[in-house]
Amino acid sequence: MDSTLSEKHIFSVTGLNQEVQALLETEFAQILVEGEISNLSQPKSGHLYFTLKDDSSQVRCAMFRRSQFGLGFLPSDGLNVIAQGRISIYAPRGDYQLIIENMELEGEGALRKAFDLLKRKLEAEGLFNHAHKVPIPKYPSTIGVITSPTGAAIRDVLHVLQRRYPIAKVKVFPTSVQGHQATQELTNALEHADRDPEVEVIIIGRGGGSLEDLWCFNEEALARGIFSCETPVISAVGHETDFCISDFVADLRAPTPSAAAELATPDQSELGQALKSYDARLMTSIRQLLKHANSNWLSTNKRLKHPRQKLEEISQKLDFLESKLTYTTKDLIKWKRKELELTNQRFTTHRINEQLDENRQKISILLEKLHQMINQQRESVSHSFSKLVAQLNALSPLNTLERGYSISEHAHQSKKHLIIHSIHDVKPGDMINTHLRDGNFQACVNEICLTPSLSKATAPEKS
């Protein structure tokens, strides 16, 4: 062996691979590599092993199971991806490989970054604020739908609307929902729908797809168009897991176009049940009102009394009050006398005269108060009585006589005291008593004359 070689450091194969591994992992700790997946395999361990290649080269790759959590797609041969990881060496074979820690589809990363930037910008401006959102009308008469006229979304929306709320009118504003021209078409359609006076709610959306397919619903122009729209807007883009910028700006987000149609309308079967319930409640209320009104009428009718009966009741009440006042006065005098006797008994002999003077003074004061109370009570009762007499006098038939009127009644024994209200109550030959202000007289009915106007009004019609 050459002596010059023996003086130099000699690596073992393992040592060499370890040195190269340390060097590569230090120099290429975090790199991004773009390429196409090929020769993909996944053993029972769950790790992924494949090759990333381009037109002229390839590199071995490994993605351990723990790094696959949160991966937004299922890796397969032929997919173009951007892989993030570090360079290492698989020592047993001496092969260098890329240890992948994260991976995304080519082109989707830039879109995701643009999505996040626009979302943060519009959120900072307040476009997502719930204070700006308008409630969806419960019973819209016309619904505007902005989507592709040939896609599955429009068929789903129309089917749900026909099933749930067929009385609503549907206006379709056809547009593209994918591609470079879609954003402008969607914005124009939104403006037309908002200006339409019949449209009360707008559904805008399409079916599911990739982030690139749905990108027109992530454009700033459409987001600002939705925000400035005065008509309530429901965003229905993709499937339940898909979120677009339009979802955050709209007044309401629906997970699917079918769900948007349900959120925009009431269910006709539920409306039918509600109407039946309202009808039953209305009929019950009407019956209760009629029953209550009838009860009030009967009660009021029972409370109506003749003035004479009312006067008798008031007179009886006055008698009761007078009797009560008399008993109260007697009881008060009796109690005061007893109190005086007890007081006199407590006095000693040497103070009897002094106590008597004091008691006489107290009695005098008490008697004066008693007289005042009696007078006040009498005045109150007299005032109440006067008011009642005045009320009864106002209702009294005698007042009517004082004004020059008269009251006539039958003089016959069988009909005596029956008041004559009409000429039909008497006939020629009847004896009647007539009461005037200053007396009464008896007369016999010789002739009965009808008042001309009344006679004409009551005369039978000629056939």
C-alpha positions in Angstrom: 0.0 0.0 0.0 1.2 3.4 -0.8 2.6 5.1 2.3 1.0 8.4 1.3 -2.4 6.7 1.5 -1.8 5.2 4.9 -1.0 8.6 6.3 -4.5 10.0 5.3 -7.8 9.4 7.1 -9.6 6.3 5.9 -13.4 6.2 6.0 -15.5 3.1 6.5 -18.5 2.9 4.2 -20.8 3.6 7.1 -18.6 6.4 8.3 -18.6 7.9 4.8 -22.4 7.7 4.5 -22.8 9.3 7.9 -20.5 12.2 7.0 -22.3 12.8 3.7 -25.6 12.5 5.5 -24.6 15.1 8.1 -23.3 17.4 5.4 -26.5 17.1 3.2 -28.9 17.6 6.1 -26.9 20.7 7.2 -26.7 22.3 3.8 -30.2 21.2 2.6 -32.2 21.4 5.8 -35.3 22.9 4.2 -35.9 22.9 0.5 -38.8 23.0 -1.9 -38.8 20.6 -4.9 -41.4 20.5 -7.7 -42.0 17.3 -9.7 -44.3 14.5 -10.7 -45.1 11.5 -8.4 -44.2 8.1 -9.8 -43.7 4.6 -8.4 -45.8 5.4 -5.3 -46.0 2.7 -2.6 -47.4 2.5 0.9 -46.5 -0.5 3.0 -48.3 -1.5 6.2 -46.3 1.0 8.2 -48.3 3.8 6.6 -45.2 5.6 5.2 -45.1 6.8 1.6 -42.3 6.0 -0.7 -42.1 7.4 -4.3 -40.0 9.2 -6.8 -40.3 12.8 -7.9 -39.2 13.3 -11.5 -39.1 15.9 -14.2 -38.2 15.5 -17.9 -34.6 14.5 -17.3 -34.0 13.5 -13.6 -35.5 11.9 -10.6 -35.0 11.8 -6.8 -36.2 9.2 -4.3 -38.6 10.5 -1.6 -40.0 9.3 1.7 -42.9 10.8 3.6 -43.4 9.3 7.1 -46.9 8.7 8.4 -46.8 11.5 11.0 -46.2 14.1 8.2 -49.3 13.1 6.3 -51.8 14.5 8.8 -53.4 17.6 7.3 -52.5 16.7 3.8 -55.3 18.1 1.6 -55.3 15.5 -1.1 -54.5 11.8 -1.7 -51.1 11.3 -3.4 -51.1 9.2 -6.5 -48.9 8.6 -9.6 -49.0 11.4 -12.1 -49.7 14.2 -9.8 -47.6 17.4 -10.0 -46.7 18.5 -6.5 -44.4 20.9 -4.6 -42.7 19.0 -1.8 -41.0 20.6 1.3 -38.4 18.7 3.2 -34.7 18.0 3.8 -32.0 15.9 2.0 -30.7 12.8 3.7 -29.0 9.5 2.9 -30.4 6.1 3.4 -27.2 4.6 4.8 -27.8 0.8 4.1 -27.9 1.5 0.4 -26.0 4.7 0.2 -28.9 6.3 -1.7 -29.7 10.0 -1.1 -33.3 10.8 -0.7 -35.7 13.7 0.1 -37.5 13.4 3.4 -40.8 15.2 2.8 -42.5 17.0 5.7 -45.2 18.8 3.7 -46.6 18.6 0.2 -49.3 20.4 -1.9 -50.5 20.2 -5.4 -48.7 22.4 -7.9 -50.4 25.8 -8.4 -52.7 25.3 -5.4 -50.2 26.7 -3.0 -50.1 30.1 -4.7 -53.9 30.2 -4.8 -54.2 29.3 -1.1 -51.8 32.1 -0.2 -53.7 34.6 -2.3 -56.9 33.3 -0.6 -55.5 33.9 2.8 -54.2 37.4 1.9 -57.5 38.5 0.5 -59.4 37.1 3.4 -57.3 39.0 5.9 -57.6 42.2 3.9 -61.4 42.1 3.6 -61.9 41.0 7.2 -59.8 44.0 8.3 -62.0 46.3 6.2 -65.1 44.9 8.0 -66.7 43.2 5.0 -67.3 40.0 7.1 -68.9 41.9 10.0 -72.2 40.5 11.0 -73.6 44.0 11.6 -73.6 44.5 7.8 -75.6 41.3 7.1 -79.2 41.6 6.1 -81.8 39.0 7.3 -83.3 36.7 4.7 -87.0 37.3 4.1 -89.3 34.5 5.4 -91.7 34.4 2.5 -90.0 35.7 -0.7 -92.3 36.1 -3.7 -89.4 36.1 -6.2 -86.0 34.4 -5.9 -83.0 35.2 -8.1 -80.5 32.4 -8.9 -77.1 33.2 -10.3 -75.3 30.1 -11.6 -74.6 28.1 -14.7 -77.8 27.3 -16.6 -76.4 23.8 -17.5 -74.9 22.7 -14.2 -76.3 20.3 -11.6 -76.6 23.2 -9.1 -79.5 24.9 -11.0 -81.4 21.6 -11.3 -81.0 21.0 -7.5 -82.1 24.5 -6.6 -85.2 24.4 -8.8 -86.2 20.9 -7.6 -86.0 22.0 -3.9 -87.9 25.3 -4.6 -90.7 23.4 -6.4 -91.0 20.9 -3.5 -90.9 23.4 -0.7 -92.4 26.7 -1.9 -93.8 26.4 -5.5 -95.6 29.7 -5.2 -92.3 31.6 -5.4 -91.2 33.0 -8.8 -87.7 32.0 -9.8 -85.5 34.3 -12.0 -82.3 32.7 -13.3 -79.4 34.9 -14.2 -77.1 32.6 -16.3 -73.3 33.0 -16.0 -70.1 31.1 -16.2 -69.0 29.7 -12.9 -65.4 28.7 -13.8 -62.6 30.4 -15.8 -61.2 33.8 -16.3 -64.4 35.4 -17.6 -66.5 34.0 -14.8 -65.8 36.7 -12.2 -66.9 39.5 -14.4 -70.0 37.6 -15.5 -71.0 36.8 -11.9 -70.5 40.5 -10.9 -72.6 41.7 -13.8 -75.4 39.2 -13.0 -75.3 40.2 -9.4 -75.8 43.9 -10.3 -78.8 43.0 -12.6 -80.4 40.9 -10.0 -80.0 43.6 -7.3 -81.6 46.2 -9.6 -84.6 43.9 -10.4 -87.5 45.2 -8.2 -89.1 41.8 -8.0 -86.1 39.9 -6.6 -86.2 39.7 -2.8 -83.3 37.2 -2.2 -80.4 36.1 -4.4 -78.7 32.7 -4.4 -75.3 32.7 -6.0 -73.1 29.5 -6.3 -72.2 26.3 -8.1 -71.3 22.7 -7.3 -68.1 21.5 -5.8 -64.6 21.4 -7.4 -60.9 22.1 -6.8 -59.7 25.4 -5.4 -58.8 26.4 -8.9 -62.3 25.5 -10.2 -63.9 27.6 -7.5 -61.5 30.5 -7.7 -63.9 33.0 -9.4 -65.8 33.0 -6.0 -62.6 34.1 -4.3 -62.0 37.2 -6.4 -62.1 40.6 -4.7 -64.4 42.2 -7.3 -67.2 39.6 -6.7 -66.7 40.0 -2.9 -67.2 43.7 -3.0 -70.1 43.3 -5.4 -71.8 41.0 -2.8 -71.0 43.4 0.0 -72.6 46.4 -1.8 -75.7 44.4 -2.9 -78.8 45.7 -1.2 -80.8 42.5 -1.8 -80.0 39.7 0.7 -77.5 37.2 -0.8 -77.0 33.5 0.0 -73.7 32.1 -1.1 -73.8 28.4 -2.0 -70.5 27.3 -3.4 -69.2 23.7 -3.6 -69.8 21.1 -0.9 -70.1 21.4 2.8 -66.3 21.5 3.4 -65.6 24.1 0.7 -65.3 27.7 1.9 -64.9 30.7 -0.5 -64.5 34.5 0.1 -68.1 34.9 -1.1 -69.3 32.8 1.8 -67.8 35.2 4.3 -69.1 38.3 2.6 -72.7 37.1 1.9 -75.6 37.6 4.3 -75.9 33.8 4.7 -73.7 30.9 3.7 -75.2 27.6 2.6 -73.1 24.4 2.4 -74.6 23.4 -0.9 -77.0 24.9 -3.6 -79.8 22.6 -2.4 -79.3 23.8 1.2 -79.4 27.5 -0.1 -82.9 26.8 -1.7 -84.1 25.4 1.7 -82.7 28.4 3.6 -84.4 30.8 1.2 -87.9 29.4 1.5 -90.4 28.1 4.1 -91.8 24.6 3.8 -95.3 24.6 2.3 -96.4 21.7 4.5 -95.2 23.5 7.7 -97.1 26.6 6.4 -100.2 24.6 6.0 -100.0 23.3 9.5 -99.4 26.8 10.8 -102.5 28.1 8.9 -104.7 25.4 10.4 -103.4 26.3 13.8 -104.1 30.0 13.3 -107.6 29.2 12.0 -108.4 27.1 15.0 -107.1 29.7 17.4 -109.1 32.4 15.6 -112.3 30.5 15.8 -111.7 29.8 19.5 -111.1 33.5 20.1 -114.3 34.5 18.3 -116.4 32.0 20.3 -114.9 33.3 23.5 -115.6 36.9 22.5 -119.2 36.1 21.6 -119.7 34.2 24.9 -118.2 37.0 26.9 -120.3 39.6 25.1 -123.5 37.6 25.7 -122.6 37.2 29.4 -122.0 40.9 29.7 -125.4 41.7 28.1 -127.2 39.3 30.4 -125.4 40.7 33.4 -126.2 44.3 32.4 -129.8 43.5 31.8 -130.2 42.0 35.2 -128.6 45.0 36.9 -131.2 47.4 35.3 -133.7 48.4 38.0 -136.9 50.5 38.2 -136.3 54.0 39.8 -138.8 53.1 42.6 -136.9 50.0 43.5 -133.6 52.0 43.5 -135.2 54.7 45.8 -136.3 52.0 48.2 -132.8 50.5 48.3 -131.3 53.9 49.0 -133.9 54.7 51.7 -133.1 51.4 53.4 -129.4 52.1 53.3 -130.0 55.5 54.9 -132.0 53.8 57.7 -129.2 51.4 58.2 -126.6 54.2 58.4 -128.7 56.2 60.8 -129.1 53.2 63.1 -125.4 52.5 62.9 -124.6 56.1 63.8 -127.0 56.0 66.8 -125.5 52.7 68.1 -122.0 54.0 67.6 -122.7 57.2 69.5 -124.3 55.3 72.4 -121.4 52.9 72.6 -118.9 55.7 72.6 -120.6 57.5 75.4 -120.9 54.3 77.4 -117.2 53.5 76.9 -116.2 57.0 77.9 -118.3 56.8 81.1 -116.7 53.5 82.0 -113.3 54.9 81.4 -114.2 57.8 83.6 -115.4 55.5 86.4 -112.2 53.5 86.3 -110.1 56.7 86.4 -112.0 58.0 89.4 -111.4 54.8 91.3 -107.7 55.1 90.8 -107.6 58.6 92.4 -106.7 58.9 96.0 -108.9 60.9 98.4 -106.7 63.9 98.8 -106.6 64.4 95.0 -110.2 63.6 94.3 -111.2 67.2 93.7 -108.2 67.9 91.5 -108.8 64.7 89.5 -112.5 65.5 89.2 -111.7 68.9 87.7 -109.3 67.4 85.2 -111.8 64.7 84.3 -114.6 67.2 83.9 -112.3 69.2 81.6 -111.5 66.0 79.6 -115.1 65.1 79.5 -116.0 68.5 78.3 -113.4 68.2 75.5 -114.5 64.7 74.6 -118.2 65.8 74.6 -117.3 68.7 72.3 -115.4 66.3 70.0 -118.3 63.9 70.1 -120.7 66.6 69.2 -118.4 67.6 66.4 -118.2 64.0 65.1 -122.0 63.6 65.4 -122.5 66.9 63.5 -120.0 65.9 60.8 -121.6 62.5 60.4 -125.0 64.0 60.2 -123.8 66.5 57.6 -122.2 63.8 55.6 -125.3 61.6 55.7 -127.5 64.6 55.0 -125.3 65.5 52.0 -125.4 61.9 50.7 -129.2 61.8 51.2 -129.6 65.1 49.4 -127.6 63.9 46.4 -129.6 60.7 46.2 -132.9 62.6 46.5 -131.7 64.9 43.7 -130.7 61.9 41.5 -134.1 60.2 42.2 -135.9 63.5 41.6 -134.2 63.8 38.2 -135.6 60.4 37.3 -139.0 60.9 38.9 -142.1 61.0 36.7 -143.3 64.0 38.7 -140.6 66.1 37.1 -142.1 65.3 33.8 -145.5 66.5 35.0 -143.9 69.8 36.3 -142.8 70.5 32.7 -146.5 70.4 31.5 -146.8 66.8 30.5 -149.5 64.3 31.7 -149.7 60.6 32.5 -152.8 58.6 31.6 -153.8 55.2 33.0 -156.8 52.9 32.8 -159.5 53.6 35.3 -161.2 50.3 34.9 -160.8 48.0 37.9 -159.3 45.1 35.9 -156.8 47.4 34.2 -156.2 50.0 36.9 -152.8 51.6 37.1 -151.8 50.3 33.6 -150.0 53.2 31.9 -151.4 54.1 28.4 -148.4 54.2 26.0 -150.3 54.2 22.7 -153.7 54.7 21.1 -153.8 51.0 20.6 -154.0 50.5 24.5 -157.5 52.1 24.6 -160.8 51.9 22.7 -163.9 54.2 22.6 -165.8 53.9 25.8 -162.8 53.2 28.1 -162.5 55.3 31.3 -159.1 56.8 31.9 -157.4 58.7 34.7 -155.1 61.6 33.7 -152.5 62.9 36.2 -151.3 66.5 35.9 -148.9 68.7 37.9 -151.6 69.9 40.3 -154.1 67.0 40.3 -155.9 64.5 38.1 -159.2 64.0 36.4 -161.2 61.1 34.9 -162.4 61.0 31.3 -164.2 58.7 28.8 -162.7 57.9 25.4 -165.1 59.0 22.7 -162.9 58.9 19.6 -159.4 57.7 18.6 -157.4 59.6 16.0 -154.2 58.5 14.5 -151.4 61.0 13.9 -151.3 61.6 10.1 -147.6 60.9 9.6 -147.8 57.7 11.7 -151.0 56.7 10.0 -149.3 57.0 6.6 -146.2 55.2 7.8 -148.2 52.3 9.2 -150.8 52.0 6.5 -150.6 48.7 4.6 -149.3 48.7 1.0 -151.8 48.3 -1.8 -151.3 45.2 -4.0 
